[in-house]
Amino acid sequence: MQKIKFTLIIVFSLFVAAVFAQVQLVTENEAGISRRLQHEIDMTKDPILGYVPKGRLIDAYRVRKDIVDIVNAANSRTGFTWVERGPNSDVVGPSNGNTRPGNGKTSGRVRAIWEDLSDATGNTVWVGGIDGGLWKTTNISSNPAAWSPINDFFGNLAVGSICQDPTDHNIMYFGTGEKAINADAVRGAGVWRSTDHGVSWAVMSGSTGFWNVSKVICDASGNLYVGCNSISNTAGLQRFNKSSETWTNITPSGLDPRVPDIELSSTGRMHITCGYYNTSSSSAG
């Protein structure tokens, strides 16, 4: 019994010693709460006044708000004035009165717009309507602009993206199909090319399986890149080599083959997004 009491006394003594050591450590530690608080005060106080001028925070907030209000007001006056330019009828075109179903607007909802690289004034613009075909104006700065439908008899009128070869402005492309997977999305049938500055067009061989083209874009050498965003096939990201006239699937491995957007930087670096969400859990990405 005496042995047990002796053992308990030793254990209790060790415990008290450990607690006392911890208290001493906290008390003597320079990174204690008081020192940290004092450090914060020293870093934020006015060195002349010797204390933290809390009222200045309110003043700074008011000054910032005034600056933001001034900038926003200036932008609203000078940078964001929009004026409708059409196309909303084809009265100047060869098929006067040929409206599309639904809202009667001949171009339908516009998914693509392209400023012609050959026109230094920026007045020549091409637009693509989903189920409305390809349109062109040479006076976009006018109101109203005069639009002409290029052709009502393409094999597919769902023009979703337009681009132009920077090395030869006579070469133009448009991709067909609607990248948005909405209930009334229109399916495409490939990429069309013109070699005479948009006068005549033909579907490109090897592209008819590109159903929902999200974007067509040319690099500095005139090679074409096509992004496809379809839950029905895996066309993904395609590259058309201008010199060899061949297609190559360059979709990154391991990623969703749906490519809703492509961007090329000024240095030639390509950026793409992969995957597209819709309500079907089996096809959401």
Secondary structure, DSSP 4 states (H G I P E B T S, - for coil): -HHHHHHHHHHHHHHHHHHHHHHHHHHH-TTSHHHHHHHHHHHHS-TTTSS--THHHHHHHHHHHHHHHHHHHHHHHHT-----------TTSSSTT-PPTTT--SS-SEEEEEE-TT-TTS--EEEEETTTEEEEES-TTSSSPPEEES-TT-S---EEEEEE-TT-TT-EEEEES-SS--TTPPP---EEEESSTTSS-EEPTT-TT--SEEEEEE-TTS-EEEEE--SS----EEEEETTTTEEEE-PPTTS-S---EEEE-TTS-EEEE-----S-GGG--
